[in-house]
């Protein structure tokens, strides 16, 4: 079975607290590990989470406010320190390229791991073995991209149809791979023994005011990580600083038809996170209030 | 009484561990707070230590390897976030100025706190109310400065001499301030009622191979923080990477006539720190093996 899970490394907006480090989210998706928004201290949070920086294959940065990127130099330097042999792709808004360059060269070290920077704008930015990665522009105070990772659509095989048509053993693999197979002189097509299966999707929406692209990123996603800097009682602040409230994040998940919502990026002004859960649950059922060093599964599809 | 103490924020070399964050040392010295070598995560370590970044008056960086400076952007940005009204002076090796500039501009923020960068070489770099700050070149793989903070020499008043010469009350303050005072028609000079009192000193020696300047920095210092990346059994590695062993750090403290030695900057290859203490104590008596989030007093003078 494929391993798809989100390791939450940090959940604080702007200023870290004793309980919450700055942002950091590690998505394990089959044979890839994608790090989103490494805030300061991500390198050490990885150690606390028992995860190795050496497994990271891609890094996505939404924008270049400090709480979303100051952990990048530490991670980049750690890759070379650990002699990581595979290349690591880094995707970030092209408008913030000067910050990426400064972060990459923030201290003296020998960069031995191949880093492949991708200053990008909206669109599909990468196609991997089991997903495509795309970006959409969000509405924040600096150039910001939300991210969507999406499995290509496939086919779900129907065991009863396979049996009825006498397709068994290696033939079942063949019809899936080749689109048809000949059984006892009769041609059986993939369409006869399977139905379309939309791919799983993960969305990362942070930081932004409420905007259409947030809904588009989250459309039908199995797991959505969404910033919820504020509670609704501070909606005016959210508007002023171009952030979301917990209720708005939940509305995005609900209207986009998402399956599970992870709220994060909490302002330190709030003492505990129960209010975020309560506010979001009035709008959307499957809500996780992110806590540092916890893991959230990408919910498996049930047919 | 003056408050002089060292708050240890992080103690790891190169890679942080669960127990040790990257470097970070906060020296409280009367009305000033000087931060040395802010490694990644210093901002959050301050929160764990219950200390405010807003109190920092000066920052000294020995060199621009990541474990000694990647926390600088977070601290700088935090000063502005907390609307710190006083200027903050930052001292660093002039040879590393490009790294300072990248760290200062590593992310998008509004720098409202006045930052005064001082790219410096060896010599006295600042004179404050109760100390002067000087730098000396150390012997590492990149341009590195050790730091020494030294109280100006003063006079220690002798109560029995004051009493014998009839100097009492406000007159005691007068002779100390003005150099003499007239009591019952007789002029009493400061030299008659006091002896010279050398100022207290703090030294910060990190990272370096064994070199003369390390001894000069530590000369007669009350508190010396010294890197001890390795144990003597790995002295060849220490030489190769231009670092110190615990025994060498202790030798510096002993031969320099220092009073208390704090060892730090431990390689993650060692499981526990008892061996560092044992090794150093064979050479020098007052050794503290630094642990994160502990405080070490600058030992008061006993006369």
Contacts between the chains, C-beta under 8 A, distances in Angstrom:
chain1	res1	chain2	res2	distance
A	14	B	81	6.8
A	15	B	43	7.8
A	15	B	78	6.9
A	15	B	81	6.5
A	16	B	43	6.3
A	16	B	44	4.3
A	16	B	47	6.4
A	17	B	47	6.3
A	18	B	47	5.7
A	18	B	48	5.9
A	21	B	44	6.3
A	22	B	44	7.7
A	40	B	40	5.9
A	40	B	41	6.3
A	40	B	43	6.4
A	40	B	44	7.4
A	40	B	70	7.9
A	40	B	71	7.1
A	40	B	73	7.6
A	40	B	74	4.6
A	41	B	40	6.2
A	41	B	41	4.2
A	41	B	44	5.7
A	43	B	15	7.8
A	43	B	16	6.3
A	43	B	40	6.3
A	44	B	16	4.3
A	44	B	21	6.3
A	44	B	22	7.7
A	44	B	40	7.4
A	44	B	41	5.7
A	47	B	16	6.3
A	47	B	17	6.3
A	47	B	18	5.7
A	48	B	18	6.0
A	63	B	108	7.8
A	64	B	107	5.1
A	64	B	108	5.1
A	65	B	107	6.0
A	65	B	108	5.8
A	65	B	109	7.1
A	66	B	73	6.3
A	66	B	74	6.5
A	66	B	77	4.9
A	66	B	106	7.3
A	66	B	107	3.9
A	66	B	108	8.0
A	66	B	109	6.2
A	69	B	106	7.7
A	69	B	107	5.7
A	70	B	40	7.9
A	70	B	70	7.9
A	70	B	73	5.3
A	70	B	74	5.5
A	70	B	77	8.0
A	70	B	106	6.4
A	70	B	107	6.0
A	71	B	40	7.1
A	73	B	40	7.7
A	73	B	66	6.3
A	73	B	70	5.3
A	73	B	106	7.6
A	74	B	40	4.7
A	74	B	66	6.5
A	74	B	70	5.6
A	77	B	66	4.9
A	78	B	15	6.9
A	81	B	14	6.8
A	81	B	15	6.6
A	96	B	108	7.3
A	98	B	105	7.9
A	99	B	105	7.6
A	99	B	106	6.5
A	99	B	107	5.8
A	99	B	108	6.7
A	102	B	102	4.0
A	102	B	103	7.7
A	102	B	105	5.7
A	102	B	106	5.1
A	103	B	102	7.7
A	103	B	106	5.4
A	103	B	107	7.8
A	105	B	98	7.9
A	105	B	99	7.6
A	105	B	102	5.7
A	106	B	66	7.3
A	106	B	69	7.7
A	106	B	70	6.4
A	106	B	73	7.6
A	106	B	99	6.5
A	106	B	102	5.1
A	106	B	103	5.4
A	106	B	106	5.9
A	107	B	64	5.1
A	107	B	65	6.0
A	107	B	66	4.0
A	107	B	69	5.7
A	107	B	70	6.0
A	107	B	99	5.8
A	107	B	103	7.8
A	108	B	63	7.8
A	108	B	64	5.1
A	108	B	65	5.8
A	108	B	66	8.0
A	108	B	96	7.4
A	108	B	99	6.7
A	108	B	142	5.0
A	109	B	65	7.1
A	109	B	66	6.2
A	142	B	108	4.9
